[in-house]
Amino acid sequence: MELPQLDRETLCQWSTLSYPGLVKELCALFIGSELIPKDDLNDLIDRAFSRFRHREVVHLSRLRNGLNVLELWHGVTYAFKDLSLSCTAQFLQYFLEKREKHVTVVVGTSGDTGSAAIESVQGAKNVDIIVLLPQGHCTKIQELQMTTVLKENVHVFGVEGNSDELDEPIKTVFADVAFVKKHNLMSLNSINWSRVLVQMAHHFFAYFQCTPSLDTHPLPLVEVVVPTGAAGNLAALPGAALPLPLQPSSRKLSWLLA
């Protein structure tokens, strides 16, 4: 796949967009109209963000000494994963309905992935979701978010061991290609491309909010710190094809993705 190139004029146009508007533009770069027509794509993204508590969906709070916090917790489960998984689930259901197919999503979780994944697909007629919950390794609120959903397509099982130990049997299942094909299995892990795609919008939105002007040459440098467990959200840092002058840093911080 040839990666799109962004010029300064495009960045200037994007700098005035809302967070949902940026997600729409980024997704349109990689999801052609032959896959999802632009109007349908926009409707799916609007539907994905319709239950977020903040009117901006994502909000940048300005603190002291140039430190800013990008608030990614306004989704239903209060996890940043609500943002990407809500869109991923809408895209998935769109294709399943068009192709009249059904899938079973298998998710191992350390807490936030399971509840966000459940929330994104609960009640969907073309999707069943199986979540493996490591007992004693999630917070009480995360357990309740997963175990109190009473939709017929949601199946949650408590298992022994931590989330890292849980990865091994899940990998074994997905290595059995015939079994996966027979039961139409899929996962929604941190490197799922649609999740990474939506998460790239975090960086663009925060950069535009932190930068007073894009008229300077070169573009202003912004330093960023990303709290992460397994580096899943670091995978969404824009690269050379989608250039932003971002510098991961543990020193002077201009915004914090939280």
QUIMOPE-V401688 format. One record per residue. N is the residue number from 0. SS is DSSP state (h for helix, s for strand, l for the rest). PHI is phi in whole degrees, 0 to 359 (none if undefined). OMEGA is omega as a letter, one per 40 degrees, with the letter a starting at -180 (none if undefined). Layout:
n=N ss=SS phi=PHI omega=OMEGA
n=N ss=SS phi=PHI omega=OMEGA
This chain:
n=0 ss=l phi=none omega=i
n=1 ss=l phi=277 omega=a
n=2 ss=l phi=283 omega=i
n=3 ss=l phi=290 omega=i
n=4 ss=l phi=249 omega=a
n=5 ss=l phi=252 omega=i
n=6 ss=l phi=260 omega=a
n=7 ss=h phi=297 omega=a
n=8 ss=h phi=298 omega=i
n=9 ss=h phi=295 omega=i
n=10 ss=h phi=300 omega=i
n=11 ss=h phi=297 omega=i
n=12 ss=h phi=294 omega=a
n=13 ss=h phi=291 omega=a
n=14 ss=l phi=296 omega=a
n=15 ss=l phi=265 omega=a
n=16 ss=l phi=276 omega=i
n=17 ss=l phi=287 omega=i
n=18 ss=h phi=300 omega=i
n=19 ss=h phi=300 omega=i
n=20 ss=h phi=297 omega=i
n=21 ss=h phi=293 omega=i
n=22 ss=h phi=300 omega=i
n=23 ss=h phi=297 omega=a
n=24 ss=h phi=292 omega=i
n=25 ss=h phi=296 omega=a
n=26 ss=h phi=296 omega=a
n=27 ss=h phi=294 omega=i
n=28 ss=h phi=293 omega=a
n=29 ss=h phi=249 omega=a
n=30 ss=l phi=248 omega=a
n=31 ss=l phi=292 omega=a
n=32 ss=l phi=295 omega=i
n=33 ss=l phi=288 omega=i
n=34 ss=l phi=271 omega=i
n=35 ss=l phi=223 omega=i
n=36 ss=l phi=306 omega=a
n=37 ss=h phi=304 omega=a
n=38 ss=h phi=297 omega=i
n=39 ss=h phi=295 omega=i
n=40 ss=h phi=300 omega=i
n=41 ss=h phi=298 omega=i
n=42 ss=h phi=295 omega=i
n=43 ss=h phi=297 omega=a
n=44 ss=h phi=291 omega=i
n=45 ss=h phi=299 omega=i
n=46 ss=h phi=295 omega=a
n=47 ss=h phi=298 omega=a
n=48 ss=l phi=263 omega=a
n=49 ss=l phi=293 omega=a
n=50 ss=l phi=256 omega=i
n=51 ss=l phi=286 omega=a
n=52 ss=l phi=282 omega=a
n=53 ss=l phi=265 omega=a
n=54 ss=l phi=297 omega=i
n=55 ss=l phi=273 omega=a
n=56 ss=l phi=70 omega=i
n=57 ss=l phi=240 omega=a
n=58 ss=s phi=231 omega=i
n=59 ss=s phi=259 omega=i
n=60 ss=s phi=264 omega=a
n=61 ss=s phi=263 omega=a
n=62 ss=l phi=253 omega=a
n=63 ss=l phi=272 omega=i
n=64 ss=l phi=55 omega=i
n=65 ss=l phi=76 omega=i
n=66 ss=l phi=270 omega=i
n=67 ss=s phi=233 omega=i
n=68 ss=s phi=240 omega=i
n=69 ss=s phi=271 omega=a
n=70 ss=s phi=275 omega=a
n=71 ss=l phi=250 omega=a
n=72 ss=l phi=249 omega=a
n=73 ss=l phi=267 omega=i
n=74 ss=l phi=279 omega=a
n=75 ss=l phi=297 omega=a
n=76 ss=l phi=262 omega=i
n=77 ss=l phi=68 omega=i
n=78 ss=l phi=249 omega=i
n=79 ss=l phi=298 omega=a
n=80 ss=h phi=291 omega=i
n=81 ss=h phi=303 omega=a
n=82 ss=h phi=297 omega=a
n=83 ss=h phi=282 omega=a
n=84 ss=h phi=290 omega=i
n=85 ss=h phi=296 omega=i
n=86 ss=h phi=287 omega=a
n=87 ss=h phi=303 omega=a
n=88 ss=h phi=295 omega=i
n=89 ss=h phi=294 omega=i
n=90 ss=h phi=297 omega=a
n=91 ss=h phi=299 omega=a
n=92 ss=h phi=295 omega=i
n=93 ss=h phi=301 omega=a
n=94 ss=h phi=289 omega=i
n=95 ss=h phi=296 omega=i
n=96 ss=h phi=294 omega=i
n=97 ss=h phi=296 omega=a
n=98 ss=h phi=264 omega=i
n=99 ss=l phi=53 omega=a
n=100 ss=l phi=237 omega=i
n=101 ss=l phi=229 omega=i
n=102 ss=s phi=231 omega=i
n=103 ss=s phi=246 omega=i
n=104 ss=s phi=268 omega=i
n=105 ss=s phi=249 omega=a
n=106 ss=s phi=230 omega=i
n=107 ss=s phi=260 omega=a
n=108 ss=s phi=222 omega=i
n=109 ss=l phi=260 omega=i
n=110 ss=l phi=147 omega=a
n=111 ss=h phi=283 omega=i
n=112 ss=h phi=297 omega=a
n=113 ss=h phi=299 omega=a
n=114 ss=h phi=292 omega=i
n=115 ss=h phi=292 omega=i
n=116 ss=h phi=294 omega=i
n=117 ss=h phi=300 omega=a
n=118 ss=h phi=300 omega=a
n=119 ss=h phi=286 omega=a
n=120 ss=h phi=237 omega=a
n=121 ss=l phi=300 omega=i
n=122 ss=l phi=85 omega=a
n=123 ss=l phi=290 omega=a
n=124 ss=l phi=282 omega=a
n=125 ss=l phi=260 omega=a
n=126 ss=s phi=224 omega=i
n=127 ss=s phi=252 omega=i
n=128 ss=s phi=233 omega=i
n=129 ss=s phi=248 omega=i
n=130 ss=s phi=245 omega=i
n=131 ss=s phi=260 omega=a
n=132 ss=s phi=256 omega=i
n=133 ss=s phi=290 omega=a
n=134 ss=l phi=295 omega=i
n=135 ss=l phi=82 omega=a
n=136 ss=l phi=243 omega=i
n=137 ss=l phi=241 omega=i
n=138 ss=l phi=288 omega=a
n=139 ss=h phi=299 omega=a
n=140 ss=h phi=295 omega=i
n=141 ss=h phi=294 omega=i
n=142 ss=h phi=300 omega=a
n=143 ss=h phi=294 omega=i
n=144 ss=h phi=300 omega=a
n=145 ss=h phi=271 omega=a
n=146 ss=h phi=265 omega=a
n=147 ss=l phi=252 omega=i
n=148 ss=l phi=275 omega=a
n=149 ss=l phi=254 omega=i
n=150 ss=l phi=273 omega=a
n=151 ss=l phi=294 omega=a
n=152 ss=l phi=268 omega=a
n=153 ss=s phi=250 omega=a
n=154 ss=s phi=227 omega=a
n=155 ss=s phi=243 omega=a
n=156 ss=s phi=234 omega=i
n=157 ss=s phi=282 omega=a
n=158 ss=s phi=228 omega=i
n=159 ss=l phi=278 omega=i
n=160 ss=l phi=95 omega=i
n=161 ss=l phi=266 omega=a
n=162 ss=h phi=293 omega=i
n=163 ss=h phi=293 omega=i
n=164 ss=h phi=294 omega=i
n=165 ss=h phi=290 omega=a
n=166 ss=h phi=299 omega=a
n=167 ss=h phi=296 omega=i
n=168 ss=h phi=295 omega=i
n=169 ss=h phi=293 omega=i
n=170 ss=h phi=299 omega=i
n=171 ss=h phi=297 omega=i
n=172 ss=h phi=299 omega=a
n=173 ss=h phi=286 omega=i
n=174 ss=h phi=284 omega=i
n=175 ss=l phi=272 omega=a
n=176 ss=h phi=300 omega=a
n=177 ss=h phi=296 omega=i
n=178 ss=h phi=295 omega=i
n=179 ss=h phi=299 omega=a
n=180 ss=h phi=293 omega=a
n=181 ss=h phi=299 omega=a
n=182 ss=h phi=256 omega=i
n=183 ss=l phi=51 omega=a
n=184 ss=s phi=270 omega=i
n=185 ss=s phi=206 omega=i
n=186 ss=l phi=233 omega=i
n=187 ss=l phi=229 omega=a
n=188 ss=l phi=279 omega=a
n=189 ss=l phi=293 omega=a
n=190 ss=l phi=257 omega=i
n=191 ss=l phi=303 omega=a
n=192 ss=h phi=299 omega=a
n=193 ss=h phi=292 omega=i
n=194 ss=h phi=293 omega=i
n=195 ss=h phi=299 omega=a
n=196 ss=h phi=300 omega=a
n=197 ss=h phi=293 omega=a
n=198 ss=h phi=293 omega=i
n=199 ss=h phi=299 omega=a
n=200 ss=h phi=296 omega=i
n=201 ss=h phi=305 omega=a
n=202 ss=h phi=289 omega=i
n=203 ss=h phi=297 omega=a
n=204 ss=h phi=298 omega=a
n=205 ss=h phi=294 omega=i
n=206 ss=h phi=299 omega=a
n=207 ss=h phi=295 omega=i
n=208 ss=h phi=290 omega=a
n=209 ss=h phi=273 omega=a
n=210 ss=l phi=259 omega=a
n=211 ss=l phi=292 omega=a
n=212 ss=l phi=207 omega=i
n=213 ss=l phi=254 omega=a
n=214 ss=l phi=273 omega=a
n=215 ss=l phi=275 omega=i
n=216 ss=l phi=234 omega=e
n=217 ss=l phi=288 omega=i
n=218 ss=l phi=297 omega=a
n=219 ss=l phi=300 omega=i
n=220 ss=l phi=274 omega=i
n=221 ss=s phi=237 omega=i
n=222 ss=s phi=265 omega=a
n=223 ss=s phi=220 omega=i
n=224 ss=s phi=239 omega=a
n=225 ss=s phi=238 omega=i
n=226 ss=l phi=298 omega=a
n=227 ss=l phi=209 omega=i
n=228 ss=l phi=269 omega=a
n=229 ss=l phi=244 omega=i
n=230 ss=l phi=71 omega=i
n=231 ss=l phi=298 omega=a
n=232 ss=h phi=281 omega=i
n=233 ss=h phi=292 omega=i
n=234 ss=h phi=296 omega=a
n=235 ss=h phi=268 omega=i
n=236 ss=l phi=298 omega=i
n=237 ss=l phi=302 omega=a
n=238 ss=l phi=259 omega=a
n=239 ss=h phi=296 omega=a
n=240 ss=h phi=285 omega=i
n=241 ss=h phi=236 omega=a
n=242 ss=l phi=285 omega=i
n=243 ss=l phi=227 omega=i
n=244 ss=l phi=281 omega=i
n=245 ss=s phi=252 omega=i
n=246 ss=s phi=229 omega=i
n=247 ss=s phi=302 omega=a
n=248 ss=l phi=205 omega=i
n=249 ss=l phi=248 omega=a
n=250 ss=l phi=257 omega=i
n=251 ss=l phi=286 omega=a
n=252 ss=l phi=249 omega=i
n=253 ss=l phi=264 omega=i
n=254 ss=s phi=209 omega=a
n=255 ss=s phi=240 omega=i
n=256 ss=s phi=278 omega=a
n=257 ss=l phi=230 omega=none
